[in-house]
Every structure is written in structure tokens, then in C-alpha cells.
Amino acid sequence: MPPVFHYEDKLKCLKGDRSNIYCIARTLIKPDSSSQIWNLIEKHSTEDTDFQRYVLDRGFCLTNCEALVSSLSIEQQKQYDHEQISVDDPHTYDSSYIPGMDHFKRNYSRLTNICFNYQLHRDYNLSGYSLLEHCMSSKDLNKPMTLFHVLFVVLCGSVFFLVIRATYRDNIVVRNQNNNQIATENDVWMEFSLNRSIRRLFVTPQTKLHRDFAFVESVRVISVFFITAVHVLMAYGASPLQNPEALELLFRNPLLRMASAVFPFLVHTFFTVGGVLLAVHFLDFMESSPRFRWQYFFMGVINRYMRLFPLYFIMWLYQVSWFDRMGYGATGHSLVGVEMQLCKENGWSNFLFINNYYKFDKGCMQQTWYLAADFQFFCIGMILMMILWRFPRSAKGLIYGMMTISLVVPLINNYVFNFVGVILLNFKHLRFMLFFYEWVKRDYILSHPHTCSYFAGIIAGIAYHRYQKDPQYLKNHRIYQVLKRLAPLMVLVLSAPATLFYYMKSPEPSLFMAFYASAHRNFFGIMCGVGLLYGATEGSGKLPAIMRHPTMLAMGRLSFSVYLTQFNAIRLIFVDAKDYGFVLNVANYLQAFALSYVVSYVTGVLLCIMVELPMAAFIKRVQGQKKSKKHSGSLKDENEQDKLKDS
């Protein structure tokens, strides 16, 4: 079969002759049942976990094609200028993803079509249609400086200056006339001191509530570990591969397909953690008996937004500026150029936290769909907590309401869009970073089909609060005792037949599939909720000590920074494809995983101690100063607002 990928040397082409143009083309092979090669291609392209072997990627220097086409007669050129054909699955980015292509397509589309169709017929006796996806000239190697580049440098320079100055001032020992050490200055900008940020990073839990849930940080660390492992494997599927059959054979294994049915739910562990922590902190806040005010809701949402925004903004600013320096490889346009353009167009939706609903197929920083969903869940959770505060007797009704929504909404969503019972891998869509995968757009990244994980966390938080008042509460709770053992078992049982669903697709919606899908994700959410509740209560003494080790706690606090930088760390490895692409084997995978894991944590540490933690402390100090100037409300209410803000 023709190799799926092949790329001529991009820099050699563009630097060898300044007039050269380097392009990426896609060749769609036309079906031909009389060809043995086509029959092989068709056989190895049918599974969802098969690559599109009828779509060939070619990176080439345009002068080579010009020389070949000019050697053909006029009749031969007409013979190989085939008409466009279409396939059901996506096979290229359109011009809206890669601006500036109209000129190249207008001038070189026919040339490209003739060139690669001639080669395809000559080498494999097959025909097809070839189209341009991306082109660049030597002048495009010199990336222009824009206002975004300047703004990023100024912003980072200012942060760096603040950190250095605050750290220096924080380390100065000031003594009075009697040679006694006295306190150093404590202005607001001193929160940027590295000493203070590192202390915040390694702070140990001070209250019983924080000690009970300290193990949650290790849950975050474990989740990030497995998410990174999955994302690196996805990167191999999205990148040019010299041996795509290695990945195909791996995921034809029923055990891997079973595991892949659970992989997408790993991030939902964070949803459950968020729900638990919101509930336990809010209920603890209510115990102090402040007066009910809706302003606490708005205060909570604003504080949440302000905590996320600074680091989020810096990462977005990088994506629209210096990010393009990563894209020198042959496939840089797809791994870097596309996202950079989309961040310029639609990055505003990220800061409104609606990017998981608004134009996900043209979204900025694809992985941040989780931040949007989590922020939406937080707002919903705050409303539920406010209702519980205002109407304490509504607890049972709220719990039943959350359970009903968790069961019914994913069922309806699955039925309407006719999805199967478990999540299916699809390498044909993975090639385009899942931008065009209907299941991702209509189910995975949206909030409403996955409320089960967040609501399971809230219910677990309510149960923990009752356990604090009655230590026998969980022992006497029969449903909890059953779910503690049943939920993990059901997650495995419902995932086990995953490989069968690859062959059970129906053109008509199925109630069986809808019920199955709802049960699968609900049991995963229940497993997480019950597991966190168990770890914070009766199972606390059984957890290994390492789960509460200061280093593990610090790594858990890095999760937000690491999550934002992880995709770029992976891109560093896969952005420079050459020849026939990367080779996937155990050694290369482990090397790619280790490198991306280390790089994401190193950059995560820097961003956390220089931006995330100091900005959170800075905002808190500024808000505290404004509040002290206003002197509005009683001292008790002010203290309670601080307590809620900390939580």
C-alpha cells in the first residue's frame, strides 16, 4: 500500500532557493475493486480505529512537482488532472482554518493534482484526486512581530520584575537600633515573592476539613498522570506515523477498547472533586450562621473567575503570539497554525467560559473545554447551595432532582444524536484533533450530559457534612454501603463489552443504547463520589501516607497550570515530522510521555509560583483592603466573607 505520510525536507526546500514554495497536499484514492492494492487499502480502513489509508499526506517542494509536470505532454496532463472526489469522513482543513490559501490554490491546485495523481498511477496503478491544504514561501519562515508579541513580552517582563523585586525585598533582614530583627515591608506587590509562593505551594492542611480532604490532591496527580499518558497516545494518532499499523493493532485489542471506554471519563474525576469541595466548604460556611445574602453567590463566582483569569489570559496571549515559533516543522500548520488562527478569532469565548458550546470545531486551546464546563458546573453548584441555605428542608428534593437530571439528560442526549452505549475511538477524526467528531461536539465536551459526575460530588459533600454530625451515618446508610462495592464493579462490567459497540451502530436511535450510555457514565460519577467520601471518612486511615505527603499536595496544587501547558509540551515532541513520520514503539512512547510529563510540570511550577499563586493572593489582598475602607456590614459578616473566599 502507499505510505500514508511522506514529507520532503521543508527547510531544505525553502532555504535552498528563496523562490521555492513548500506545500502540504492530500490525495484521495479513487475506489477500484479490480486493484489488489485498493482491496488492501479498503480492508485496512474500515474500522473506527483504522487510519484513512485512502487519504495520503504529502509534503513537497513545489519546484519538484513543476519539473515533473513540465516533462509530461499536454495529453498526459489532461489525463492526470482528475475530477474531485469526496469521502464521508473529514480529510482536510478548509480555507477558513488556514487563511491566505486562496492565492496558492488558485495558482497551484491543478499542478498538484497532476503531479501526485501521475505518481500514484505510476507507482501503484491507482487514480485519485489531490488537493492543496497548506503552502508557504521562504518569507513565511520569518515570523512577523505583532502587538500581541510585544504585549506578551511586556506582561511577562513585568511579572518577572515583580517576582525578583519582591523576593529580594522579602529576603532583606531589617534591624532596628538595638539590632533586633523587625518585619520587612508588606505591600500588596510583595505577594509576588517566591518565598511566599513556595510556602503556599507546600502549605500543610490546618483544619480538620482540609486534613480529611488532603488526599484529593493525590487523586488529581494520579488523574493528570493518566490523562497525560492518554494524550500522548492520542498525539501519535493525530501525527504522521511511519507504522500506523502499530496503533491500529493496539486498539483492535478488546482490552484496550474496554479501557478506552473509560479513558474519556478520567477528566470527570476533577468534576467530582470540584463538586465535593464546593459542597463541604459551603456547608461549613453555613454552619457559622451568617445572614443569607445572594451577594455570596456573586462573590463566589467573581472570585472563581478572578482566580482563573490571570494565568488563562497569559496562556491565550502566548497562543496568539510566540506560539507560532513552534511551527517550523512540516506539520506545523496543523499543530500550531490552525490553533493560533482560531485563538485570534474565537479566544474571547474562552474568557466567557462558553467555548465548549460555542464553535468547538473552531475553538481555541481545545483542552480548555474542561475549564468552561467546570466553571459552568461551579455556577450551578453555587445556585444549588444557595437554595439549600435559603430552604434547608429542600435537601432531599435537591438530591432527588440532581439524580433525576443525571440519569435523564444523558439518556435523551444519546437518543437524540443516536450515539452508541460507550465512547468509541475514531482515528479518522483524531487526525484533525477531533474538531469534526460529532460525538465530541454533541456529547463529550458539553456540560449537561455529564452533570452526573459533578452532582455525585455535591451529594457526597452533603453526606460528609452529615457524617461529621453523626459518625454512624454512613455505617447505617444501606445505599452507600451497596454503592461503595457496586459502582466500581459496574464501571468494569459496562466497559467490558466495549469492542462490540464498534459493530452495533444503527441508523435509528436506540433506547437500549441510550439507557446503557446513561448507566455507564452515572456509575463512573457514583464511583468517584463514593470513593472520595470513603477516603475522607471511614477509609481515611487506610490510605497510604504518601497520598498526604507535602510533595504530593504541592503537585496536586499544580494541576491547573499543568493542564494548561500540557498540550504545548506534547506539541514540542510532535511538531517536526520528517520523511514518513514518527515511529511508534514502547521505547519511543515512554520517551515522549516522560518528556511531555516533565516539561508540563516544569512549566507548570514556574507559572504557578510566578503567576497563579501570587495573583490569587494579590487579588485577595486588594479585595480585603477595599472592604476595610468601606466598613460596610458587621465585623462578623466580613469575617464570614473571608472564610467563604478562602474555601
N, C-alpha and C positions, 0 to 999 in steps of 0.2 A: 504494500500500500504506500501511497505517497506520504512522506513525513508531514505531520500536521503543522509543524512550525519550521521555519528556516529564515534566518536573518543574516544578511551581509553586514559587514562592519560599518557601522554608522559614522563613526568619527573618521575612519579612513576615507570614506566617501566624501564627506563634507570638507575635510581639511586638505585632502589631496588636490582638489580643484575647487576654488571658491565659487565657481558657477554651478557646481553639482547640486542636485536635489535628491533627498532621501525620502522614500515613501514606505508606507505600510499598506499592503493590499490584501484583500480577501478573495479567494477563489471558491466559488460554489460549484461542486461537481454535479454534472447532469446525470440522472439515473440511466443505467444501461444494463439491462438484465442479461445481455449476451456477453458481458465482460466478467471474467472471473475476479478481476481486481475490484470491480464495483460490488460484486456479490460479497466479497470480504469486507469492504467498507460498510455496506449496509448491515451486515451481520454484527459488526463491532460498533454500531452507532445506535442501536435500538433501545438499550437500557437507559434509564434516567442517569445511571452512574457511568455512562459511556461518554466519551468526548464526541464532538461533532467531527467525525473523520471525513465527512463530505465538505467541510469548510476548512480551507487551508490558509494559514497566515504566512505572508511573505514580506520580509523587509528587504528592500533593494535600492540600489543606486540607479537613478533614472537613466543615466548615460548608458548603462549596460543594456537596458531594455531598448533604448533608442537605437543602439548599434545593431541589436538583433532584428528589430522590426525593419530597419532600413535595408537589411540584407534579404528581406522577403520581397517577392514580386507583389504587384498590385492585386493580383488574383488571390494569392496566398493571404494577404492582409484582409481581404474581404471574407475569406473562408474562416479565418480565426476571430473575426470580430463578431462574436456570438451575441445573441439577444439575451437580455436579462432574464434570469430565472429566480424563483422565490422558494423559500423554505418556511416551515411553520415556526421554528424556533428562532430567536434573535441571533443574528450573526455579525452585526456591526453596529457601531455608534453612528447616529445620523449627524448631519452638519451642525445641529443646534448644540451638540455636546463639544464639538471641536470647531470653533469659529475660524473663519478665514480659509475654509477649504473650497469654497465655490470656484475661486480662480484656478486652483490646481485641478479640480475635477473637470472643469470646462476645457482645460488645455491638454490634460494627460490621461483622461479616462479611457479613450479609445486605444491609445498606445499601450496602456496597462493591460487592457482586455486582450489585445492581440498577443502581446508578449507572453503572458502566463498561460493563455489557452494553447498557444503553439507548443510551449514546453510541456504542458500536461498531455497533449496529444502525442508529442514526440516520445516522451518517456514512459507513458502508461496507456496510450491509446484510449484516452478518455477525453471528454469535452466538458466545458463548463462556462461559467461567466465570472469575470474578475472585475472587482471594483476597488477604487481607492478609499481608504479610511482616513489616512493622515499623511501629510507631506510637510517637509521643512527644508529650508535652504541654509547655507552656511551662516548667514547673518542671524538666523534664529538661535545659533549657539550662544550669541552674546545677548544675554537676558537684559532687557532694559530696566533701569531703576525707576520706580514709581513712587507716588506719595505713600503708598502702603509700606514700601521698603523703609522709607525714611521714618515713618511713624513707628514701625516696629523697633528700629534701632534706637530711636529716642526713648520709647517706653521702656525697653529692656535696659538701656543705659541709665535711666532714672532709677529703676528698681535696683540695679546693681550698685549705684552710688549710695542709695538709701541704706542698703544692706551693709556695705562696707563702713559707712559713716556711723550707723547705729551700733554695729558690732564693735567698732573702735571705741566709741564713747562708752559702751557698756563694759568694756574691759579696763577703763581707766580707774585707778584707785584714787579716790579723793579723800584727803585727810584734813582735819582742822588744825588749829594751832597747838593742840595737845597731842597731835599725832594719832588721833583716833580716826578710824575709817568711818566715813559717812556715806550716805546714799548718793548714787550718781543721779544725773538728771533723768526725768521720767516723762518727757514729752511724748505726744502721740506717735510721732515718727520713730520713736525708739522701739516700737513693736517689730520693726524690721530687723532687729538684732538677731544674728544667727544663734547666739546663746539662748535667747528666749524661744526661738522657733524649735530648736533641738530639744529643749526642755518640754515644750508642748508635745512634740512628736513622741517622746519617751515617757510622758507622764503616766503614772500608775493610777488605777481607779481608787477614788477616795471614799465613795459611798457604797452601801450595800447593793443598791440597784446597779451601779456601774460595775461592781465586782461580779455580780451574778451574770451580767451580760458581756463580760470582758472576752469570753471565748468567741464571741461573734466576730471579732477581728480576725481570728484564725480561720473562721469559716470564709471570710472574704478572701484571705490569702489563698486558701485551697481553691476557691472558685476561680480566682484570677489565674492560678496555675493551669487549671484545666481549660479555661477559656483561651489562654494563650496557645496551649497545645492544639486546640481545635482550629484556631485562627491561622496558625502556621500551616496546618494541613490544608485548610481552605486556600491559603495563598499559593500552595503548589497547584491546586486545581484551577486557580484563576490565572496562573502564569504559564508561559510556554514550557512544555515538557518534552524532553528528548525521548522519554519512555512513559507515555501516558498509560500504557497497559499496566504499569505497576500500581497506579492509583485505582484503575478500573477493577483489577483483580482483588485489591484490598477491600473495596466496598461492594463486591459481589458476595462477600462472606456474610452469612446471616447474622453472625455475632456482631460484626461491625455495623450492619444495618440496624440491629437492635440497639446498639449503643448510640447510633446517630439519631434515633428517635428520641433520645433523652438529651443529647448534646445541646439543642437549642434552648432547653429549659434551664441550663446552668445559670444564665443571667437572671432568671426568675428567683434564684436564691437571694439576690440583692433586693428584689421587690419584697420578699417575705421579711427579710431583716429590717427594711425600712418601715414596714407596717408594724412589726413588733416594737421597735424602738419608739415610734411615734406614739403608740398606744400607752406603753408603760410610762414614758416621760409625761405625757399629758395627764394621765390618771394620777400620777404622783403630784403633779402641779395642782390638780383639782383638790387633792387631799388637804392642801394648805388653806382651802376655803377662801379664795379671793372672790370678789364680786363678779358675776357673769357679765362679760362685755364682748361684743362682736369685734372690738378692736384687736383682741388677742388673735383672732383668725388672720386679719390683715397683717398684723405684726409678724406672725409666724411665716406667712407666705413671702413677705418682703425680706425677712431675714434669710429665708431659704434662698431666694433669688440672689441676694447680695453675696451670699457665701459662694454660689456657683459662678457668678458672672465674671469676676476679675480673671481667673485662670482660663475660663472658657473663651473670653474675649482675646486674650493673648494667643491662645492656640488658633483661633479663627484668623487673627491678624497674620500669624505665621503662614497659614494655609493660602492666603491671598497675596503673599509677598515672597519670602525667601524659600518657600516650599518648591518653587519651580527649579531651584538649583539641584534638586534630587532627580530631575527628569532627563538626564543626559543619555540614558540607555535607549535601546531600540524601542522598547515598550513604554517609555516614559510618558507618552501622550495619554495612555490609558490608565496608568497607575498614578500619575501626577497631574497631567494637563487637564483631564476631564474634571477631576475634583476641584482643581484651582478655579476653573471657569465657573463651576456650579456654586462654589463658595462666594464668588463675586456676585452672582445673580440672586441666589436664594439664601445666603447666610443669615439674612435678617430673620428668617423663620426659626432659626436655631435659638435666637435670643428671646423669642416669644414662646419657645418650647412647644411648637406645633409641627416641627419638621417630620414627625412620624406620621402625620396625617396629610401635610401639605407637600405635594410634589416629591414624594420619596424617590421616584425614579430620576429626579434631578436634584437630589439632596446634597448638602454639604456635610463632610465628615460623617460618613454613613453610620459609624458605630454610635453616634450621639443620639440615635433614635431612643436608646435606653434612657438618656438624661431627660428627654422630653416625656417619655412615659412615666418615669419616676416622679417628675415634677407634677404631672397631672394626677398621679396617684396620691401624692402628698396633699394636694389641694382637696381632693375628695376625702382623704383621711381626716384632714383638719375639720371639714364640714361635719363629718360623722361624729368626731369627738366633741365638737361644739353642741351638736344636737343631744348627745349623751349627757353633756354637762347641764344643758338647759332643762332636759327632761330625763332625769335619772332612771325613771321607770321604763324608758324606751329601750333599755339594753337588750332584752330578749327579742323585741321586734327588729332592732337593727341587725342583730346576729342572724336572724332568720332571713331578713332582707338581703344581707350580703351573701348568704349561702344560696339563695334563690338566683340572684344575679350571676353568681359564679357558675352555676350549673346551666342556666337557660341561655345566657348571651353567647357563649362559645358554641353551644348546640345550634342556635339559629344562624350564627355566622358561618359555621361549617356547612350547614344545609344550603343556605342561600348561594354560596360560592362553589358548592359541590367539591369540597376537599375530602380527601380520604381520612381514615381514622388516626393515622400517625403522620409525623413530619417526614417528608421524603427528601433525600438529597437529589440535586439536579446539577450535574457538571456542565450542562449546556448553558445554564443560567449563571452558574458560578463564574464562568469565564468573563462575564460582564459585571462582576461584583454583586450579583443578584439584583441589579437595578430593575430588571424586567420580569422578575419572577413573581407571578400573580399571588402565590401563596404568601410570599414575604410582604407584599404590599397590602394584601387584604386580611392578613391574619397575624403573622408573627410580630410585626413592629407596632401594631395598634394596641391601645390600652384596653379597650372594652372586652376583647376576647380573653384577656389574661388577668382580669381582676381577681381571679381565684387565689393567686399567689399573694397579692397584697392583702386581700381581705383575710386570708388564713393567718397572716402575720398579725393583723389587728385583733382577731378573735383570740389568738394565742396570747397577745398582750393583755387582753381583758382577763383571761384565765389566770395569768401570772399575778395580776393585781389581786384577784380573789384568793389565790394561794397564799399571798402574804398575810391575809387576814385569817385564813383558816388552812393550816398546813395539811389537814386531812382532805382538803377539797379535791385534789387530783386523784388520790387513792380511792375516793368514793365515787369518782366520776367514771361511770362504766364506758361511755363513748370514748373518752380519752384513752382509757386502758386498751380498748379494742383498736382504735386508730393507730396507736403507738406501734403496734405489731403489724396491722393490716396494710397501712399506707405504703411502706417500703416494698412489701410483697406485691401489692397491686401494680406499683410502678413497673416492676420487673415483669410481671405476668402480662400486662398490657403492651409492653415494649417487645416482648419475646417474638410475636409473630410479625414483626415489622416488615420483614422481607416479602411476606405475602401481599402486603398492600401495594407493592410496586406492580402487581399484576391484577389488582382488583378495581381498577379505575372504571367508572361507569359514566356514560354521558348524562345520566339523570341523577339528581340529588338523591341521597340515601339517608333515611332516618337512622339506620344502623350505624353508618359512618359518623353521623352527627353525634349520636349518643356515645359512641366509642371515643371520639376525639374529646368530648367534654369530660368523660370519666378519666381519660389519660392525664390531661393537664390538671384536673382538680385533685387527683390523688398525688400528683407531684407537689402541688401547693400545700396540701394537707401534710405530706411527709415533711416538708420544710418547716411548716408552722409547728407541728407536734415535736419535731426534732429540736427546734430552738427552745420551745417550752420545757422539754425534758432536760436539756442542757443547763437551763437557768434554775431548775428546781431540784427534783429528786435525783437527777443524773449528774448534778454538778460535781459531786465528789468522785465520780467515776471517770471524768475527763482527764486525759494526760496533762501533766503540769506544763508541758511545752505550749499548750493552747492558750495559756495565760502569761507566757514569758514576755518580758518587755520588748524584746526584738520582734516577736510575733505581733504584739499590739501595735508597734510602730509600722510594721509592714502593712497591717490592715488599714491604718490611717492613710497610707499612700495610695489606696485603691483608686480614688477619683483621679489623681494625677496620672497614675499608671494607665488607667483605662483610656484617657485622652491621648496619651502618647504611644500606645501600643501599636496601632495600625501603621504609624510612621516608622517605628522601629522595624516592623516586618517589611515595609516597603524598601528600606535600605538594602535588604538582602535580595529582593526580587526585582528591583527596578532595572537592572542591567543584564537583560537577556542577550545571549550571543549564539550564533550558529543555529543548532537545533533545539536550544532551550536548556533548562536545568535537568539534572538527573536526580530522580527521587530514589533514595535508598535509606536504610536505617541510619547510617552514619551521617549522611547529609541532612536528614530530617532533624536528628538530635543536635547537630551543629547549628542549624537555622533556629531551632527552638531556644537553645541556650543563649545564642547571641541576641535574639529578639527579646528574650526574658530579661537578660542583664541590662541591655540598652534601655528598655522601657522603665526598669526600676531606677537606674542611674538618673535618667532624665526626670523621672517622677520625683525622686528625692530632691533634686535641685528646684523643680517647680514648686514642690510642697513647702520647703523651708524658706524659699525666697519670695513666693507669691501667695500660695493658698493660705497657709497658717498666719503669716503676718497680716495679710489683708483682712482675714476674719477677725483677728484681734484689733486691728486698726478701726474697722467699722464698728465693732462693739464699743471701743473707747469713745469714738465720735458720738455714737448714739447716747452713751452714758453721760457725756458732757452736755449734750443738748437737753437731755432730760433733767439734769441737775439745775440747769439755768431756768427751765420753765417752772419747776416746783409745782407742777400740777398733780393733783391727786394726793393721796396719803402716802406716807413712807412705806407702809405695808404693801400697797399696790405696786409701788416702784420696785420693791424687792422681789415681789412675785413675778413681775415682768422680766426681771433679770434671770430669774430661775427658769422661766419658760424659754427664754432666748438661749440660755446655755444648753438646754435639752435639745 
